[in-house]
Amino acid sequence: MQAVRATLAAMVFVLCPALVTAEANDAVRVDAGFPGGNILVQQVEGDTVFVAPDQRDTQAGQWWFYWNLRLRAPAEKPVTIVFTRKNPISVRGPAMSADGGVTWHWLGAAAVKSSKRDDKPAWSFEARVPAGAAEVRYAFCPPCLESHLRAWLAKHKANPALRVKELCRSRKGRPVELLRAGCLAPAKSKGVVLITSRHHCCEAMATYALEGWLDAALADDDTGRRWRANWEIIAVPFMDKDGVEDGDQGKNRAPHDHNRDYNGKPLYPEVAALMKLGASLKDRVVAALDLHCPTIRGEWNDRVYLVGAPQPDFWKKQEAFAAVLERVQRGPIRFRARDCLAFGTAWNTPANYKQGRSCTGWERETFPDARFVSTIEIAYADALGDEVNAGSARALGRDMARALAEFLESPPPLPPSHQQ
């Protein structure tokens, strides 16, 4: 009988290590059983928990760094969280939430310790449930979920210049929000600005920037009045709604991710619905922006930048907008026009798009006369030394809204046939 029990225990550990670790130390429990949660518990040794990001649905051979865990333990008990093999912790350390994921702050780079386990690199930080609390959450970056969007919408529920619609239903039946803001009367509007985020569902800072953009369009100031008098914003905060809520990372999702789905027969309902909407808007679109976050660290991942188009005319418009944004910005995150990533530089090459057309590629083809079309990358944690968080990302969104209003009001460049 003891042999049977041992065999069963070994089978449970292989199939569901989190169950075994909960039994191994009932006082310390780590899990991902909440919206946006993502973690694999590999082993528990006393008050040390070995974990890894859950790479479910990610293409074979690919690795990404998103994780979001919940710790339940006696208050103030120090628990060491350890990642092995690859480092998925940001340059500002883990993000922490003591209020169930509503608000977050960075622990700082000094909170992370590097070591080795079995001659392999490991990275760890000390986690504690605050006094008087039952749990605490830690994540790669501050998440932005449907609950955060609902809280943002509640602040603006009485504003007549904001309407909440539904783009479609996700594969799992979730509503995919579509927000309309600004000048909502088509007869008065000078055009539509299309803004999307979360084609890669882990890229939360992009959605905070989108919220900031909408804040600007709804504000009782000069920028807000300009938007409400001239342009309609159509925004989709969660282009991979299921991934956002399920806690997927989304980049390089098999067989391809949402941002490589803009082809003849899209796999994902959100993409199919957006392409249908774009076809109906056609000549009304004056600008289209797809907001992203880059990879974890290294060159081009520590700043905010525009991803250059392969077409020279679109690239010139991107450079012109970048110059305006650098000049009018007021928020804490610095943007430098010289950081824009020209096509053919670093990762921005044809090989990067071999799996399928991106959202921005589709937008350039669908809206060839738009004044501005671009992907914008927003660093997860640190932008040239400036802290990236929910507040500073929203401030960046307000800066971008101010810049685009000025850009759209300036005379468009003359076509080559009319230039001297």
C-alpha positions in Angstrom: 0.0 0.0 0.0 2.8 2.4 0.8 4.3 1.7 -2.6 1.0 2.5 -4.3 0.7 5.8 -2.3 4.2 6.8 -3.3 3.5 6.1 -7.0 0.3 8.1 -6.9 2.1 11.0 -5.2 4.7 11.0 -7.9 2.0 11.0 -10.6 0.2 14.0 -8.9 3.5 15.9 -8.8 4.1 15.4 -12.5 0.5 16.3 -13.4 -0.1 19.2 -11.0 3.0 20.3 -8.9 1.0 23.1 -7.3 -1.2 20.6 -5.5 1.8 18.8 -4.1 3.5 22.0 -3.0 0.3 23.1 -1.2 0.4 19.9 0.8 4.1 20.1 1.4 3.7 23.5 3.1 0.2 24.5 3.9 1.3 27.8 5.4 2.8 28.9 2.1 0.7 28.8 -1.0 1.5 30.3 -4.4 -1.0 30.2 -7.2 -2.4 31.9 -10.3 -6.1 31.3 -9.7 -7.4 34.8 -10.4 -7.9 37.0 -13.5 -4.6 37.6 -15.2 -2.8 35.0 -13.1 0.2 33.2 -14.6 2.7 31.0 -12.7 3.9 27.4 -12.6 4.9 26.2 -9.1 7.7 23.8 -9.5 8.8 23.0 -6.0 8.5 24.2 -2.4 11.4 23.8 0.0 10.4 25.2 3.4 9.8 28.9 2.8 11.3 28.9 -0.6 9.1 28.5 -3.7 10.6 27.7 -7.1 8.4 29.0 -10.0 8.4 29.7 -13.7 6.2 31.6 -16.1 3.5 29.5 -17.7 4.3 29.3 -21.4 1.0 27.7 -22.4 -0.1 28.2 -26.0 3.4 29.6 -26.8 5.1 28.3 -30.0 7.7 25.5 -29.3 11.1 26.9 -28.8 9.9 30.4 -27.8 10.2 31.9 -24.4 8.5 35.0 -22.9 8.6 36.5 -19.4 5.1 37.3 -18.3 4.1 36.1 -14.8 1.6 37.2 -12.2 1.3 35.2 -8.9 -0.6 35.3 -5.6 1.1 34.5 -2.3 -0.9 33.3 0.7 1.1 32.9 3.9 1.1 34.1 7.5 1.4 37.9 7.6 5.0 39.2 7.6 6.4 35.7 7.0 9.4 36.0 4.6 9.0 33.7 1.6 11.6 33.5 -1.1 10.3 33.3 -4.7 12.9 31.8 -7.1 13.0 31.7 -10.9 15.6 29.5 -12.6 17.2 29.1 -16.0 16.0 32.5 -17.5 15.4 35.8 -15.7 11.8 37.0 -16.1 12.1 39.9 -13.6 12.1 43.5 -14.9 14.8 46.0 -14.5 12.8 47.6 -11.6 12.3 44.3 -9.9 8.8 42.7 -9.4 5.7 44.8 -9.2 3.7 44.3 -6.0 0.0 44.8 -5.1 -1.3 44.6 -1.5 -4.9 45.3 -2.5 -5.8 42.4 -4.6 -4.3 43.7 -7.9 -6.0 47.1 -7.9 -2.9 49.2 -7.5 0.8 48.3 -7.9 4.3 49.6 -7.2 7.8 48.4 -8.2 9.9 46.8 -5.5 13.1 48.0 -7.2 16.1 46.3 -8.8 17.8 45.9 -5.4 15.1 43.5 -4.3 16.3 40.9 -6.8 19.1 38.5 -5.9 21.0 36.4 -8.4 22.6 33.1 -7.5 22.9 29.5 -8.8 21.0 26.3 -8.3 22.4 23.1 -9.6 25.0 25.1 -11.4 22.3 27.0 -13.3 21.5 30.7 -12.8 18.6 31.7 -10.5 16.9 35.0 -9.6 14.9 35.5 -6.4 13.1 38.1 -4.3 11.7 38.1 -0.8 7.9 38.1 -0.7 5.7 38.9 2.4 2.0 39.2 3.0 1.5 42.6 4.7 0.3 42.8 8.2 -3.5 42.4 8.4 -3.8 41.0 4.9 -4.5 37.5 3.7 -2.5 37.6 0.5 -0.2 39.7 -1.7 0.4 39.7 -5.5 3.6 40.0 -7.4 3.9 40.3 -11.2 6.4 41.1 -14.0 4.6 44.4 -14.5 1.4 46.1 -13.2 -1.4 44.2 -15.1 -4.3 46.0 -16.7 -7.4 43.8 -16.8 -11.1 44.3 -17.5 -11.5 45.2 -13.9 -9.1 48.1 -14.3 -10.9 49.3 -17.5 -14.2 49.1 -15.7 -12.8 51.3 -12.9 -11.5 53.8 -15.5 -14.9 53.8 -17.3 -16.7 54.4 -14.0 -14.8 57.7 -13.6 -16.1 58.9 -17.0 -19.6 57.3 -17.0 -21.3 60.7 -17.0 -19.3 62.1 -19.9 -21.4 62.4 -23.0 -18.3 62.3 -25.2 -17.6 58.6 -24.3 -19.6 55.6 -25.4 -19.0 52.0 -24.7 -19.8 49.5 -27.4 -18.9 45.9 -28.2 -16.5 45.0 -31.0 -17.4 41.3 -30.8 -17.4 38.3 -28.5 -14.1 36.5 -27.9 -13.5 32.8 -28.6 -14.6 32.1 -25.0 -17.6 34.4 -25.2 -16.2 37.4 -23.4 -17.3 40.9 -24.5 -14.5 42.7 -26.4 -14.9 46.4 -25.5 -14.9 49.1 -28.2 -14.8 52.7 -26.9 -15.8 55.8 -28.9 -14.7 59.2 -27.7 -14.3 62.7 -28.8 -16.4 64.1 -31.7 -19.1 61.5 -31.9 -21.2 63.3 -34.6 -20.0 61.9 -38.0 -21.4 65.0 -39.8 -19.1 67.2 -37.7 -16.1 65.0 -37.3 -13.0 65.6 -39.5 -12.2 61.9 -39.3 -11.5 58.8 -37.1 -8.5 58.0 -35.1 -8.2 54.2 -34.6 -6.3 53.0 -31.5 -5.6 49.4 -30.4 -3.7 47.7 -27.7 -3.0 44.2 -26.3 -2.5 42.2 -29.5 0.0 40.6 -27.2 -2.1 40.3 -24.1 0.8 40.7 -21.5 1.6 44.2 -22.8 -0.3 46.1 -20.1 1.4 49.5 -20.2 0.0 50.0 -23.7 -3.5 49.9 -22.4 -2.7 52.4 -19.6 -1.4 54.7 -22.3 -4.6 54.2 -24.3 -6.6 55.2 -21.3 -4.5 58.3 -20.9 -5.1 59.2 -24.6 -8.9 58.9 -23.9 -8.5 61.0 -20.7 -7.0 63.8 -22.9 -9.9 63.6 -25.4 -12.4 63.9 -22.5 -10.7 66.5 -20.5 -12.1 70.0 -19.9 -9.1 71.8 -21.3 -7.8 73.0 -24.7 -6.7 69.5 -25.9 -10.0 67.9 -24.9 -12.0 70.6 -26.6 -10.0 70.2 -29.8 -10.6 66.5 -29.9 -14.3 66.8 -29.2 -14.7 69.4 -31.9 -12.7 67.6 -34.6 -12.0 63.9 -34.4 -13.6 60.7 -33.2 -11.5 58.1 -31.4 -12.4 54.4 -31.9 -10.4 52.4 -29.4 -10.1 48.7 -28.7 -8.2 48.2 -25.4 -8.0 44.4 -25.4 -7.4 42.9 -28.9 -6.8 39.5 -27.1 -9.5 39.6 -24.5 -9.3 36.0 -23.5 -5.5 36.1 -23.1 -5.7 39.2 -20.9 -8.2 37.7 -18.5 -6.8 34.1 -18.6 -3.2 35.4 -17.8 -1.6 34.3 -21.1 1.5 36.0 -22.3 0.3 36.0 -25.9 3.5 36.8 -27.8 4.3 34.1 -30.4 1.1 32.3 -29.6 0.6 29.1 -31.6 0.0 28.8 -34.5 0.5 32.6 -34.7 -0.4 35.5 -32.4 -3.1 38.1 -32.8 -0.6 40.6 -34.4 0.1 38.2 -37.2 -3.5 37.4 -38.0 -4.4 40.2 -40.5 -4.8 37.9 -43.4 -7.6 36.6 -45.6 -9.1 34.3 -42.9 -8.3 35.5 -39.4 -8.2 33.0 -36.6 -9.3 35.4 -33.9 -12.8 37.0 -33.7 -11.3 40.3 -32.5 -9.1 40.6 -35.6 -11.9 39.6 -38.0 -14.2 42.2 -36.4 -11.6 44.9 -36.5 -10.9 44.3 -40.2 -14.6 44.4 -40.9 -14.9 47.7 -39.0 -11.9 49.1 -40.8 -13.5 48.3 -44.2 -16.6 50.2 -43.2 -14.6 53.2 -42.0 -12.2 53.3 -45.0 -11.7 57.0 -46.0 -12.7 58.4 -42.6 -9.6 57.2 -40.9 -7.0 60.0 -40.5 -4.7 58.1 -38.1 -4.2 54.6 -36.8 -2.0 53.5 -33.9 -1.3 50.1 -32.4 0.2 50.3 -28.9 2.7 47.7 -27.7 5.4 47.0 -25.2 8.8 45.6 -26.3 10.7 42.7 -24.9 12.2 42.4 -21.4 15.6 44.3 -21.6 18.4 45.3 -23.8 18.7 47.7 -26.8 15.4 49.3 -28.0 13.6 47.9 -25.0 14.4 50.7 -22.5 12.5 53.5 -24.2 9.4 54.6 -26.1 9.7 54.5 -29.9 7.8 54.4 -33.1 8.3 51.3 -35.3 9.3 52.6 -38.8 7.2 51.6 -41.8 8.9 50.1 -44.9 7.2 52.7 -47.1 9.1 56.0 -47.3 6.0 58.2 -47.3 4.6 56.6 -44.1 8.1 56.8 -42.5 8.3 60.5 -43.2 4.9 61.0 -41.5 6.1 59.1 -38.5 9.2 61.2 -38.3 7.1 64.4 -38.5 4.8 63.2 -35.7 7.7 62.1 -33.6 9.1 65.7 -33.8 5.8 67.1 -32.6 5.6 64.6 -29.7 9.1 65.4 -28.5 8.3 69.1 -28.6 4.9 69.1 -26.8 5.4 66.3 -24.2 4.9 67.2 -20.6 4.7 63.9 -18.7 7.4 62.1 -16.8 8.3 59.6 -19.5 10.7 61.1 -22.0 10.2 60.5 -25.7 13.1 61.2 -28.2 12.4 61.4 -31.9 15.8 60.0 -32.7 14.8 56.7 -31.0 12.3 55.8 -33.7 13.3 52.4 -35.2 13.7 52.7 -39.0 12.7 49.8 -41.1 15.7 47.5 -41.6 17.1 48.3 -38.1 17.5 45.8 -35.2 14.4 43.5 -35.2 12.4 45.7 -37.6 13.1 43.6 -40.7 11.0 41.6 -43.2 11.9 38.4 -41.4 9.9 39.6 -38.3 6.7 39.5 -40.3 7.1 36.2 -42.0 4.3 34.6 -40.0 1.7 37.0 -41.2 0.6 40.6 -41.7 0.6 42.8 -38.6 -2.2 45.2 -37.5 -0.1 48.2 -38.7 0.6 46.5 -42.0 -3.1 46.0 -42.5 -3.8 49.6 -41.5 -1.3 51.0 -44.0 -2.9 49.0 -46.8 -6.5 49.8 -45.7 -6.0 53.5 -45.0 -3.4 54.6 -47.5 -4.4 58.3 -47.2 -4.2 58.4 -43.4 -2.0 61.2 -42.1 -0.3 58.9 -39.5 -0.1 55.1 -39.1 2.3 53.6 -36.6 3.1 51.0 -34.0 4.3 52.6 -30.8 6.4 50.6 -28.3 6.2 51.6 -24.6 8.8 50.2 -22.2 7.4 48.0 -19.4 9.2 49.4 -16.4 12.0 51.9 -17.3 12.2 54.4 -20.1 15.7 55.9 -20.2 15.7 56.1 -16.4 12.1 57.2 -16.1 9.8 54.9 -14.1 7.0 53.4 -16.2 3.8 52.7 -14.2 0.1 53.1 -14.7 0.2 56.8 -14.0 3.2 57.7 -16.1 1.9 55.5 -19.0 -1.4 57.4 -18.9 0.6 60.7 -18.9 2.4 59.5 -22.0 -1.0 58.7 -23.6 -2.1 62.3 -22.9 1.1 63.6 -24.5 0.5 61.5 -27.6 -3.1 62.8 -27.8 -1.8 66.4 -27.5 0.8 65.8 -30.2 -1.6 64.1 -32.6 -4.1 66.9 -32.3 -1.4 69.4 -33.3 -0.1 67.2 -36.0 -3.5 66.7 -37.6 -4.2 70.4 -37.5 -1.0 71.2 -39.3 -1.1 71.4 -43.2 -0.3 68.0 -44.7 2.9 67.8 -46.8 2.4 68.5 -50.5 2.5 65.4 -52.8 5.8 65.1 -54.8 4.1 66.4 -58.0 3.4 69.8 -56.3 6.8 70.2 -54.5 9.3 72.7 -55.9 
